[in-house]
Amino acid sequence: MKTDAPYLQVAIAAAKEAGRIQKLHLGQAHQVEYKGDIDLVTEVDRICEQAIVKVISDVFPDHDFISEESSFEDKRSPWKWIIDPLDGTTNYSHGYPFFCVSIGLEREGEARLGVVYAPVLDELFYAEKGKGAYLNGNRLSVSRVNILDRGFLVTGFPYDAREHVDLYLAYFRQFILKGFAIRRDGSAALNLSYVAAGRFDGYWELRLHPWDTAAGRLMVTEAGGKMTDFRGQPFRIYSDTMLGTNGSIHQEMLQAIQEIGDRWKAT
């Protein structure tokens, strides 16, 4: 099988440079801007984005980009880099050490690779289509937990949580009752990587963006897990809903979600 190794090497170099910047500025006072009531951005987000785009563009100048923080000229390239330069900005701005860099690459809409780098623990997650998922060079595999009652789960709340709090809490309540334990720690890319590593057994969330999941979705599937939307259809990075699991508890989680109904469609 043809490898995407040159692309992976560039993605890793870009992620590590952004991670270096994040560590350098961690704990300092940051200039914070609010894109919404609870959606913020710092100058570190933008510095990291610039660094990532430069590293990649120096090697692949004709490639396209999608990023959380900026809009880019559409070059009509079949190659598209989808980046979140600092996933977990709220955590970062408060000195809470759960954040990462997320870089995904698509060719003609097909996921080819994903890189997620958590600089505080120096953990580099990466995956290539058909090549498996890895953490610091060690092959990853999802957990073997096979009943939801023993499932260690994770979730997040969208930035419109204040407007739709009852809806999002309905899912949270459902999995408090049906799962073993839940965490909510503020980084979609890391949450998906942790599912791939077997640290979490399942992860659900609504209203994510392409840069939140472009790298992590491939991590999960290449580690043997499963990704769908709340309807049970194959997950796309533009989907409104996301369920990522070890596969073994996927149907139980999907059933629990569907018991709540499809009220999310109206939000």
N, C-alpha and C positions, 0 to 999 in steps of 0.2 A: 504493500500500500504506500502510495506517495505520502511523504511527510511534509508537514508545515513547519519544520524545524526553524528555518530562517525567520519566519513570522513569530514563532514562539520566543525565540531568543530576543527579538526586538521588543516584544510585549513585556517580557520579564525585565529587560533593561529599563524600559519606561516606568514600569511599576516600582522598581527598586529606587529609581531616582525620585519619584514622587514620595515614596515612603521615607526616604532620607530627609526630604524637605519637611514632611510631617513631624518627624522626630525632632528635627532641629528647632521647630517653633512650638512644640508641645509645652503647655504650661505657661506660655507667655500671654500677655493681654492681646486680644485679637479685635480687629475692626469687624464688627458684626452688622450685617444688613438683613432685613427681614423681607422675604419674598411673599410671606403670608403670616398669619397670626403665630404659627408655630413652625414655620419653614424658614430656616436661616441659611446664610452663606457667609463665609469668612474670606479674608484675603488669601489664606492658605489654600482654599479650594481653587482659586483662580491661578495662583502661582503653580500649583501642582498640575492643573490642566495645561498651562502653557508648557511646562516641562515635558509632559507626556506627548503632547502634539508635536513638539520639536523633535524629540527622540524618534518618533515614528515617521514624521514627514521628512526628516533627513535621509531616511532609507527608502521610503515609499511616498514620494511627493505627490503622486497622482491619486492616492487613496482618499476616500471620503471619511468623515467623522460625524458622529452624533455624541454630544456631551450634555451633561446636566446643566452646565453653567453658561455655555455659549452656543451661538448658531454659526454654522460654517457654510461656505460656498459648496453647492452641490456640483461635484466634478463628474458625475455620471459614471463613477467607477464601479465595477462589480464587487470591489472590496470595500467594506465598511467597518470602521473601528467604532465601537460603542463604549464610551468611557464614563466612569464616575470617578473623578479625581480624588474625592474624599467622601467615601460612603460612611456616614456616621458623624456628620458635621456637628450636630448638637452634642454628641458625646465628646467630640474633640474640643469644642469650644469651652466645655466645662472640665476638661482634664480627665475625663473618664476614658480609660484606655481600651475602648472597644470600637475600632474604626479601621478602615482599610482603603486600598486602591483597587478598583475593579476595571478590567479591560477585556472586552470581548471582540472577536473578529468574525464577520460574516463574509461569505462570498456568494453573491447572487441570492441573498436571503437565507443561506444555510449556515448554521453555526459551525465554525471551523476550530476555534480555540477560545479558551478563557483563562485569565490570570487574575488571581485575587491575592493581594499581599497585605498582611497585617504586620506593620513594622515594629510594634512594641514587643511582640513575641518572636519577631523575625520568622513568621510562618508564611511560606510561599506555596499557595495552592495553584495548580494549573492542570489543564486538560486539553487534549486534542481529540477531535472527532475520530472515533474508532481506535484510539490509542490509550484510553484509560485516563484516570485522574490521579494526581500525585500531590503529596505534601512534602516539601523539602526532599524530593527524590524518591520517596517511599510511596508505593502504590496504595491507593485508597479503596476502601470497600464500605458500603453502607452497613448499618447495624442489622442484627438478626432478630430483633424484637418482632414478634409476630402477632401480638394482640394489643389493641389500642389501650386497654386498661393498664398496660405496662409502658406505654409510650411516653417518652420524654420529648415534649413538644416546644415549639417556639413560634412566635408570631410578632406582628408589628401593627401599629395603628397608622392609617394614612393621615395626611396633613389636613384633611377635612373632618377629623375625628370629632371636633366640637359640634359640627353640624349634624352628624349621624351617629352620635355616641351610642344610642340604644341598639342600633344595628350591629355595630362592631362588638359591643359587649355581649350580644346574643351568641356570637360565635365563641367568644372567650368563655362564657358560662357553660356552653355546651361541652367544651373540651376540658374545663375544670372537672365536670361531672364524669366524663368518659375517659379521660387520659390519666396519666400518672402524675405529671407535673408540667408546668408551663413556665417559660421564660420569655421576657420581652426586652431585648437589649439593643435595638436601634441600628442594625446594619443588615440589610437584606442580603448583600453579597456574602458576608461572613456567615449568616445563618444558613444559606444554601451550601456553602463550603463545609460547614459543620455537619449538615445532613450527609454530605458525601463522605465525610470522615468518620461517620458513625457516632458522632457526639450527640446529635439530635436524631430522633426517629421520624419526625414529621414537622412540616412548616406550612402554615397557611397565611395568606395575607391578601388584601384587596388594594386596588388602586396603585399598584406599583408602576414604575416607568421602565422603558427599555434598558436604560443604563443600570438599573437596580439588579436586573436578572440576566443580562446578556452573557456574563461569564459564569455565574453560579448555576444556571440551568444545565449547562454542559457538564459542569463538575458533578452534579447529581446523577445524570443519566450515565455518564462514563464510569461512575463508581457503582453502577448497578441499581440505582434508584429509579423513581418514576416521577414524572412531571405532567400534571394536567391542569385545566381550569376547573371551576366549581361544577361545571356540567359533566366533567369526565372526559372532555375533548383534549387532544394534545395541546400542551401549553405553547403559546407563542409569546415573545417578549412584549407584544402589544396587547396581550389579553388583559381584561379588567380584573380577573381573579387568578389566584395561583395556589396550587397545592403541590408541594414537593415532599416525597417521603422515601423511606427505604424500600418501598414496593410492597412489603409484607402487610403493612397496616393501611395501605392506600385506600382500599375499598371501604374499610371501616370508617376512616376519616371522611371520605367522600359521602358516605351514607349519613354521617352525623351532620355534615354541612347541608346536605339536601333536605334533611328534616326541618331545617329552619326555613326553607323555601327560597324563593328568588327575589326577596325584597331588595337585594343589592342592585338589581337592574334599574330601580327607580331613583337611585341616589346620584 
